[in-house]
């Protein structure tokens, strides 16, 4: 049994509808999953929902629903969203499923028996919005707490704690010895800075039943439920446990947002060490989106509705914009003008125009029959193929798209330089026209293969227009010369119809 490439998104909290940030994270993970499949690896891609905790309990109460009913309605919306994005996930976890809850309780029992937990009283401040305890260090200079914490209340209660602080130096040493564990580098430096400049507090892993009943009961004390993060993070291993015939753990990549870095790069490694399990190979951290230079906010109306954009412009146009506009790591800024500009320049006038005119000329001048092989653009194609291969292995998706588009640009220049529409008027130039038409058609085929992880629908359409019945989902097909002389292509059609201004 060989280890599969195992990639996860964060497990999203069901206190509302999915937004642009969720769509971006899922598309990033999907492109990585598709690219690894294209490169010949077996892949397991997990996404899903975190359905426990105080915020869910409160939201359900506000809507006068029981929490499970509330979660069931939202889970249907999130699953529908995953379908809309055409994600190739192999499983979808819900933390309210029995397969997950039973595993969490087994882990809790194991750690408790190993002496990893202790019970203690706590007096201090609590943010229900962030479901976290706060200390005096979290106060601002004027004594108040940051508004991001929402309402902060003072609590006095008993809870169970997980021994974190003893592992602080071990974790520093591990991250320093494994520089690719947290990426990009500046996120790794952020984690190291936090660990070196703060004393880790032990992690509270329970909530009293009297205050919160919507959670997984502690198997060793029925008066408490499990803290939502100790529940959610474990989903990354509860699902591999639910697929015993597959070798999945350790995860190759956890794709997460920068706001939950501490949970994944500090708490999660220490939890796994206590469980006796290997650590994930990489935590890949993306930034946040703004719109028009301001925070995305439902209350102010400054939002991007992914489904509305997809319905108007097409899924691949949406996928292209978020991947081409924003590298994995920094924050990004969505503008409607920027979206329309990329659609027009790079999709409609760039890729779409290249494929349409290349195949239309092949239809018009050679009845759609591929001429003899010519290798004029092979060096340009090979360069793009090699660069894209290397960049996909490094999860550098934006750079990979730039490399692919260098081939689009070169092929469009080739049309302008060779002017096949002029060659077609001169019978003496018949062989030269054959050479040009082959180079263009074969470049289109290679582009389909390179684009499949990013724009799968478009890649499939290019193959169909080329009259190819197989799927463009194997990177090994990006070798020049696979389009055979005498092959009949299909019908050309616009890939990205131009929109009226």
N, C-alpha and C positions, 0 to 999 in steps of 0.2 A: 504494500500500500504506500503510494507516494504522497508526500505532503502537497496539498493544494495551496495556491496563492489565496490567502484569506484577507479580505478587505472589508472594513465596516465604515459606515457613517456614524455620527453621534446618534444616540437613541433620543429622538425628539420628544419634548414635553408636550402633552396634549392639553394645553390651556388656551388653544385657539387654532386658527387656520394656518396652513403653511404659507410662508412668504418668500420673497426673493432670496434671502440668505439660505433658507432651507433648500430651495431649488438649486442654487449654485453648488452647495455642498454635495447634493446628491448627484448632480451632473458630473462634478469633478471625480467622485468615486466611480461613477458609471464609466467614464472615459478611461480611467485607469484599469478598471475591470475588463472592459472590452479590449483595450490595447494589449493586456497580458494574454487574453484568449487569442487575439490575433497573432501574437508572438509564439503561440503554441503551448502556453501553460494552461493547466486546469485551474479554474478560479472558483471561489465561493465568495459571493458578495452579499453582505447582510446590512439591512436597514431596519428601522422599526420605531416603536413608541414606548416611552416611559410614562406609565399611566397612574402611578401612585403619588402620594404626597398631599400636603396641606392645600396647595393651590388648586389641585384637582377637586379635592373635597369641598373647598369653598365655592369654586365655580359651579359644581354640581348643585350645591345648596341654593345658589343664586338662581339657577334655572329650575329649581324645584324637581330635580331628578336625583335618583340614587347614583353614586359615582360610577358603577359599572355601566349603567344605561348611558350616562353622559359620555363615557369613554368609547362605548360601542358606536355611537353616532359619529364621533370625531374620527375614530379609527377608520371608518368607511371612507370618510373624506380624504384622509391621508393616503390610504391605499389607492384611491382613485387618482390622487395627485401623482403618485409613483408611476401609475399606468400612463398618465398624461405625458410624463417626462420620458416614457418608454425605457425605464430603468430595467437593467438585466439582473436585478437582485435574485438570489437563489432562495432566500428566506426573508420573512418579515416577522420580527419578534414583537410581541406585546407583553409587557411585564406583568399583565394580569393573567396570562396563560398558565395553566397548571404545570406544564413542562418547565417553565422558568421558575415559578414559585417554589416548586419542590427542590429544585437544584439550589436555589438561594438558601433554603432552610438547611439543606445538607451541608453546605459550606459554612453556614453560621454555627451549626452543631460541631463541625470539625474544628473550627477556629476556637470556639469556646472550650472544647475539651483540651485543646493545646495550650490553654491559658493566655490566649491573645486578647481576651476581653476582661474588663473589670467594671464594677458598678460604683458610681460616685454621685454625690450631689453637685448641682450646678446652680450658681446664682449669677445672673448677668442679663445681657440683652439678646433679643432674638428678632430676626427679620423673617417674617412669614413669607414675604415676597421671594426672597432668595433662599428660604428654608435653611438658614444658617445662623449659628451663634456668633455674636459680635463681642469684642472686648473694648477696653478703653482705647486701645491702639487704633481702633476703627473710627473713633470720633474725629471730627474736623477741629480746627483750631478754636472755633467758637463753641465747641461742646456738642454740636449737633452731628447727626449721621447723614451721609450722602443720600440725596433723594432716591437714588437707585435702589436703596434697601427698602423703600416703602415705609410702612408703619413699623417702628421698632418698639417692642414692649420688653419690660423687665420680667424675668422668670426666675422661679426657684423650684427646681425639680430634680428628681433622680433619673439617671440614664446609664446606659452601658457605653463604655469607651473602648476603642481599639488602640493598641499601643503603636503609635506612629513614631514618637520622638526618638526612640532607641535606634531607628533606622536612618536617621538623617544623614550621617556621614557616609553610610553605605550607599545611599542614593546619589549623593554628590559624586562619590568615586565612580559609580556606575555610569552616570551621565558623562563625566569627563573621559572615561575610558571608551565610551561608545558615542562618538560625536553625531552619528546619523540617527540616534534614538529619537531626538526631537528636532524636527526641521520646520521651517528654515532655521539657519544658525542663530539669528537674533532671538528667536523664540526659545532656543536652548539656553542662550545666555540669560534670558529673562528668568527661566526656571532656576538656573544656577545662582543668579543674583538673589532670588527669593530665599533659596535654601541656605545661602551663606550669610544672609543678613537678618534672618529671623529664626527664632527657636520654634520648631514644629510643636504644635499642641496635639495631644492625643485626639483622635477623631471620635465624636459622638456618633454611635451607629444605631441609636434607637430613638423612638419618640413614645411618650406615655400614651397608652390607650385612651386615657381620660381626655387628652388634648387632640389626639389624631387616631382615628380608627381605620383610615383608608391606607393600608399598607400591609406588607407581608408580616404575619405574627412571628415574633422571635420564638424559635422552637424550644428554648430553655426558660422562657418567662412569658406567660400568656398576657401579662399586663402591659406589654410593649409591642410596638411594630417596628419594622426595619426602616432606618433612615433611607430616604429615597435614592441617594447617590450610591449607597452600599448595595442597593437593589439594582439600580440601572446599569452600573458598570459591569456587574456580574453577567448581564445578558450577553456580553461578548464571549463568555465561555459556556453559558447555559445552552446556547444554540449549538456549538460544536458537540456538547454532551448529548444533544438530542439527535445528532447524526453520527452514531458510533461507527458506521461503516466508512466514514471519511476521516482522513487525517487533516485537521484544520489548524489546531493550535500549535504554536503561537501565531497570533495575527501578524500578517506582514505589514499592514498599514491600518491605523485608525485615522480616518479623516475627520477633523473636528474644527470648531471655531475657536478663535483666540480667547473668548470669554470663559471657556471651560478647560483651559490649559492646566490649571493647578490640579483639578480633579483627576485628569488623565496622566499627568507627568509626575505628580507627587503621591496622591492617595493610591491610585491604581497600581503602580509598580510595587508599593509596599504591601498592598493587599495580596497581590500575586505571589510575592516572596513568602508571605505568611502561609499561603495555600500550598506552597511547594511547586509552583508552576513557573514555566519560562515567561519572561517578559515579552510583550509585542516587539517586533523588530523596529517599527517606526510609528511615531505620532506626527502626522502631517497637519500643520496648523494653518488655516486660512484666515483672512481678514474679514471685515464687515463691509457691507455696501451702504453707501449714501445715495441720495437722489438729489441731483442739482446742487451738490455741495452741502446739503443739510441732512440731518439724521432722518432716516425713514421712520415715519410715525403715523399710525392710523388716526390718532386724535387730531393731528394737524392736517391730515389729508395728503401728506407728502409720501405717497406709496407707489410701488410698482406691482401690478397684478400679473403674475406670471401667466396664469391661464388666459387672461384677456390678450396678452401679447402673443401667446402661442396661437390662439384662435384667429388673430388678425394676420400674423406674419409667418406662421408655421413654426413647428418645433425646432427644426434645424437652425433657423435664423436666431431663435432665442438661445439655443445651445452655443452657437458660434459667438454671439455677442458677449455672453458672460465669460466664456473661456478666452476669447481673444482680447477682451478689454482688461481682464484682471488676472495677474499672475497669482499663484498660490502663495499667500503670505501677507502682502500689504492690503490696505483697505482700498475699495474701489468706489467709483462714482458713476452711477447710471444717469445718462441724460437721454431723453427721447430723441433729441437731434443727433446725438452720437450714434444711437442705435440705427436711425434711418440712414445716416451717412455710411456706416459700415455695411448695412444691407445693400445700399445702392452701389457703392464703390467696389466692395470686395466680393459680395455674393452675386448680385445681378450683373454688374459690368465686368467683374473679374472672372470668377469661376463659371457662372451661368453662361455668360457670353462666349467664353472659350469653348465650353462643351457644345453649346448650341450651334455655333458657326462651324466648328470642326466637323461635327457629324452631319450637319445640313449640307456642307460642301461635298462630303463623301457620298451622300445620297444623290446630290445633284449631278456631280461630275463622274461618279463611278457606280451609279445605281446601288449604292450602299454596300458594295463588295470591297473588302479590304485588299489593297494592293500588296505587292512584294515588300518584305521587311526592309526598312531603312533605319540607320542608327545615328542620325544626325543629332538628336536630342538626348541620346542615351547617357552622355556624361552629366548633363544637367539633372536628368531624372535620378541617376545613381547617387549624385551628391545629396539631393533632397531625401532620397530613401535612407541613405546612411545616417544623415543628420537626424531625421525623424526617429529612426530606430534607437539611436543613442539617447535622444531626449525623452522618448517614451519610457525607457528603462530608468531614467532619473526622475520621472513624473513631472517633467517640465513641459506642461501642456501648452502654455502660451507660446513658448519658443518653438515647439513642434509645429504649431499652426503657422507661425511665421515662416518656418522652413518650407512647409507645404506650399504656402502662398508665393514663395520665391519661384517655385516651378510654374505656378499659374501665371505669374507675371512674365516669366521667360517665354512660355508658350504663346501668350498673347503677343509679345514682341515678335516672335517668330512668324506669326500670321502676317503682321504688318510688314516685316522685312521681306518675306517671300512672296507676298501678294498672290495667293493661289487663284483668286478670281481673275487676275490678269493672265496667269499661266494657262488657265483653262481656255482662253481665247486663241492660243497659239498651238496648233497641232505639233509643232516641233518641240514643244516643252512638255509633252505628255509624260515622259519618264520623270522629269523634275516634279511635275504635279503629283505623280504617284508617291514620290519620296516624301513630299510635304504632307500629303494626306495621311500616310502611314504614321509619320512622326506625331502628328496631332492626335490621331485616334488612339495610339498607344500611350501617349502622355495622359489622355483622359482616363484610360483604363487604370494606369498606375495611380493617378490621383484618387480614383474611387477607393482603391485599396488603402491608401494612406489616410483617407478621410473617414473610413468606416468607424473607428472608435469615437470620432467627434460628431460627425453628421451622418449617422447610419442610414437615415431615410434617403438622403441625397446620394450617398454611395450606391445604394441599391438601385436607384433610378438611373444613375449613369451606366451601371452594368446592364440594366434592362434596355436602355437606348442603344447600347453596344451589341445587343442581341446575345448577351452572355447569360446562361441559365443559372450558373452557380452564384454563391454569395461572395461579395468582396471582403470576406471576414478573415482572410489568411494573409498575414504580412509577407509570407514566402512567395506570394503571387506578384509581388512588386518588382520582379526581375524583368528587365526589358526583353521584348520579343515574344511574349506569350500570346499576343493577338496574331492569329495566323492568316496568311495570305489566302484569299478565297472565302473567308468568313463573311456572312451577310449580317449587317447590323440591323437594329430595330428602328423605331421611329423617333427622331429627335423631337423634343418638347422642352419649353423653357423650364429650368430648375427653380429659378427665383424670379417670378414675374415682376416686372417693374411696376412700382406703385405710382399712381398719379400724385403729383405734388399738391 
